[in-house]
Amino acid sequence: MTINPLKKLETLGQSIWLDYIRRDLITDGNLHLLIENDGLSGMTSNPAIFEKAIADSNIYDTDIRKMASENKNVNTIYEAISQHDVQKAADVFRPLYEKTCGEDGFVSLEVNPHLANDTDGTIAEGRRLWTALNRPNVLIKVPATVEGLPAIRQLISEGINVNVTLLFGLPRYREVAEAFLEGLEDRLKQGKPVNNIASVASFFLSRIDTLIDPLLEKIIASDNEKKEMAKMALGEVAISSARAAYQIYKKVFGSARFKKLEEKGARVQRLLWASTSNKNPKYSDIKYIEALIGPNTVDTVPPQTIDAYRDHGDPKSRIEQDIKKANQVLDSLPELGIDIDNITQQLEDEGIVKFNEPFDKLMEALAKKSEKQ
């Protein structure tokens, strides 16, 4: 009997989470089937996902009309819908959360994307969402902006689970890990427990290659002395960055500093691979899963990528393969005239816009649907 490749990932230490949420997935039992049949162990959401779920279906229309008739504004309606769905999904995952002693079974909800550059606003919203959701197996998504870093530290210190999102660069990842450790240390100084705090750092992948590959292709087409170097880096920068991030992860969470926290019950902040659906038809549709399988990692994937991996995945632990090549790829970028730090900052800025725009479109769609009540 052929083993489902998705189920085999668990034996290699990687958790698969679904990058998608919609109410009928929960109510019709399909989420439960994904957990049972595919080993799905978590779920993530973002404004774009909710915008598509609400604007492109009539599933929520009755609730929208009812709340609109009660003079609820569109933001209140959105929060009621999104929080309801996250709570119900978390309840479906709760047995897994209990079975794994809090290692898995999480569902994520993002703070308002317009707060990405507002530390105090992010902290206040994180607290409010955590209290409103009232589930131990939810994660509050906080962007890895400069302003998000102190919010991550503060929320962790208050015992609030955090999914750090919109993370693209290695220097910023180091800062994220530092904020997490400082949050745990702050909490211990208050005499509070750290054994029940969960966090992931969501490293976005395909968008890196989408932005850098055209630059490399121009160099390759120019047929100069850097052509071969550019060929080596083509399609490899995102995976090389992720492999380098994993080496940072091992160093941070293998340190004496973390060992002291671990002795108090602290868990590591796992690396989560996000933006894993391939955007380039030249590459495999499971490219960003295959290359980054390894212990204590999470891969959050959209439904179509889950279907693809179930169909033709070849799970093997590869996260630490070709570390030398990964370093060579990253080291080659300055010689190729590519400033990876500028690229990742651009991606962060664009990522904020890409979350703000669907959020605003969602508010418009809710307003239109509210008018029809």
N, C-alpha and C positions, 0 to 999 in steps of 0.2 A: 504494500500500500504506500503510495506517494505521500510524503509528509508535506503539509502546507508550508511553503517557504516563510510565510508570515509567522506561523507558530514557532518555527525553528529559531527565529530571531531572539526569542526570549531565552533560549538555551545559550545564546552567545552574549547575553547580558544587555541586549538592547530592547527598549520598550517602543512599541508603535502606538502613536496617538493619531487621532483623526483630526485633520485641519478643516473642520466643517461642523455646522450645527443647524438643524432645522427641526421644528417641533414634531413633524410626522415621523422622522427617523426614530424619535424616542417613543412616541405613542403607538406606532405600528409594530414594535418589537424588533426592528432591524438593528438597533444599537445593541440590544442584548445578543442577537445572533452574531454580530461582529466580534463581540467579546468572547463568546463561546467558540465560534468556528475559526476566527482569525487571530485570537490572542490580543485583540485591541485592549489597551490598558490606560487610555486617557483620551482627552478631547481638548482642542483649542478653538477659540473663536476670535474674531476681530470685527471691526466695523464693516468691512467689505463683505464678510460672510453674512452678517445680519442684514445688511442692505439688500443683498441678493435674495435671502430667504423671505424677507418681509415684502419687498417691492415686487418680486417676480412670482408671488403665489397669493392665493386667497385664504391660506391657512389661518392667518391672523385677523382676517377682516371682521369677524364677529366681535373679537375682543377690542379691536380698534374702535369699532362703532359704539360699543358699550361705554368705553372710557371717554370717548369724545362726547357722548351724550351727557356724561357727568362733568363736562367742561374741563377735562384733564388736558394739559398742554402736550405737545408732541414729545418733548423730552421725557416727561413722566410716563407717557405711553410706551416709548422705547425702553425705558428702564424696567417697566413692569414686564414687558414681553421678554427681554433679554435675561433678566434675573430669573423669571419663571423657568425658561428653558434650561439655563445653567443649573438651577436647583434640581430640576427633574433629571437631567443627565447625570448630575453628581449622585443622585439617589440610585440610579442604575449602576453606577460604578462603585457605590459604597461597599458592597460585599467584597469586591476586589481590593479596595483600600484596606478593609479590615483584614483580609486574608494575607496581604503583603505587609501588614503592620505599618501602614502609612507610606510604603515605598512607591506605590502606584495607585491608579484609579482617580486621577485628578481631572478637573474641568476648569478651563481658564476663561476669565472675563476681563476685558480691557477697560482701563480708565478712559474717560473722554479724551479722544486724541488731540483735542485742542489744548490740552493741559501739558503737552509734551515738553514745553519750555517753562513750566510753572511748578517749582518745587513744592511750595506750600499747598497749591491747588491739588497736586497729585497726591500728596500725603492725606489731605482731607478727604479726597474722593476714594482713595484706597481704603481708608478706615470705614467710610460710609458703606462702600460696596461689600466689604468683608462682613460687617455687621448685618447688612440686609440679606446677604446670601445665607449666612448662618449655617455653613457646612464646613467640616474640617478638611474636606477633600476638594476645595476650590483653590485656585491660584489667581491672584490679582495681577494683571499684566501691566507692567510699568516700562516705558521706553528707556533705552540705554542712552539717553541724552546726558549732556553735562548736568542739566538741572534734575534729571531723573536719578542720578547717583545718590545724592543725599536722601532722596525719597525712599530709595531701595534700602539704604541703611536704617532709616527711621522705621519703616514698616516692618522690616525683619526684627528690629529690636522690640517691637510691640507684639511679636508672635504672629504676624500676618504672612501667610504664604505668598511668595512673589514669583511670577514668571517674567523675567527680564526680556523684553522684546526689542525689535529693531536694532540688533547687535550685528555689526558688520566687520569691525576692525580688531586686530589683536591688542593694540594699546588700550582700547576701550574695554576689551574683555578683561584685561588685568585689573582695570579700575572697578569693573562690575564685581569681580571676585573679591576685591579688597572691600568694597561696600558691604558685601554679604558677610565677610568675616567680622568686620567692625560692628555690624548689626548684632551678630551673635555675641560678641564680646560685651557690647553695651548691655545686652539683655542679662548676661550672667552677672555683670556688675550690679544690676538691680535685684539680684537674688532670684531671678525667674528662670524657669526651665527652658532648655533649647532642644529637647529631644523630639518635640512634636512640630518642628518647623520644616517646611519643604520649600525648595526653590529650584528653578531651572534657569539657565542662561541660554536664550534662543538665538543661535548664530544663523543668520540668513545667508543662503548659499547661491542659488541660481542667478540672483540679481547681480552678483559680483561678476560672473562670467558674461552676463548679458551686456554689461557696460564695458568690460575690458577686452573681450574677444574682438570687437570691431577695430580697436586700436592695434591689437596684435596682427590682425589680418592686413591692415595697411602696411605694417612693417614687412610682413611676409611678401606682399605684392611688390614692394619696392626693390626686392632682390639685392639687398645690400649685405654687408658682412654680419648683420644681426638677424638675418632671416632664420637661421637654424635655432638660435636662442628663442626667438619669438614662436617658432613652431613647437618647441618644447613646452612653452607656457600656455599655448592655445588650449582653452577648455579645461585648464588645470589649476587656475588661480584660486577658485572657490574651495576646491577639495584640499589644495595645499594649505590654504589658510585654516581650514577646519582641522587638518591634521596637526598643524602647529598649535592651534588652540588646545587640542587634546594634550599636547605635551606640557603646555602651561597649566592646564587643569591638573595633571598628574603631579607637577611640582608643587602647586599651591596646596592641594589636598593631601599630599604626602609629606607636608612640612611639619616640623615640630610644633609650629604655631597651631596648625589645625588639629594635631594629635591631642593637644590640651583640650580643645573644644570637643573633639570626638569622645574623649574620656567622660565628658559631661553629657554625652548622648547626642551630640550634634551630627546631622547628616551632611553629606557633601552636597554642593550645588551642582546638579548634573548639567552637562552640556546637552542642549537640544538642537537638532538640525532642523531648521525651518526653511521655507521657500524651496522645497525639495522637488517641486514639479518642474521638469525640464522645459525650458523655453525655446531651445534650439533643436529643430528636427534632425540635425546632423548627429545628435548625441542620443544615447539610449534613454528611453523614458524612465528608467530606474537608476540612472547614473548616480544621483545624489543619495541613494540608499545604499547601493552595493559597496561604494568606496569607503563608507564611514560607519560600518558595523563594528561595534566594540563594547566592552564592559562599561556599565554605568552611563550609557548614553540613551537619548530619546530621539526618535525621528517622528516628526509630525507631518503627515502627508494627506493630500486631498483624496477624495474617493476614487478618482480615476487612476491615481498612482497606486493606491492600495490594490485595485483590481489588476493593474499591470504586474505588480510584484507577486501577487497570488498566482498569476498565470506563468510568469517566467523568471522569478527571482532565483538567485543562486547564493543563499546566505553563507557567508564565511566571515570570520573576524579579519577585517582589513584595515582598521583605523590606524594601525601602526606600521602598515606596509609602506615602503618607498618614502620613509621620512627624509632620507638624503635627497631624493628627487624633489620632495615638497620644499625643502629648504633652498634647493637650487632654483626652483621656479620663483620663489619669493625674492631671493637674492638677485635674480636677473631683472626684475622690474625696474629698478633705478637705472640700470644700464640701457634699458629699452625706452627710457624717458617717461616711465609711468610711475607716478607718485601714488602708491596704494593708500596712503593715509588721506590724501585729498579725495581719492575715489570713494573710500568708505564714508567720509564725511558727506560727500555728495549724495551717496545712497541713503544715509540717515536722513538728510534733509528732504530728499525725494520721498522717502518712506513715510515721513510725517504727513506730507501732502497727500500721499496715496491712501492714508487712513482718514485724513480730514475730509477729502472729497466724497468718498462713499458715505461717510457719516452725515455730511450735509445733504447729500442726495436722499439719504434715508429719512431725514427730517422733512424734506420736501414731499417724499412719497407718503409719509404718515399724515402730513397736512392735507394732501389730496384725498386720501382715504377717509380721513376724519370728516371732511366736508361732505362726503357721500352718505353720512349717517342720517 
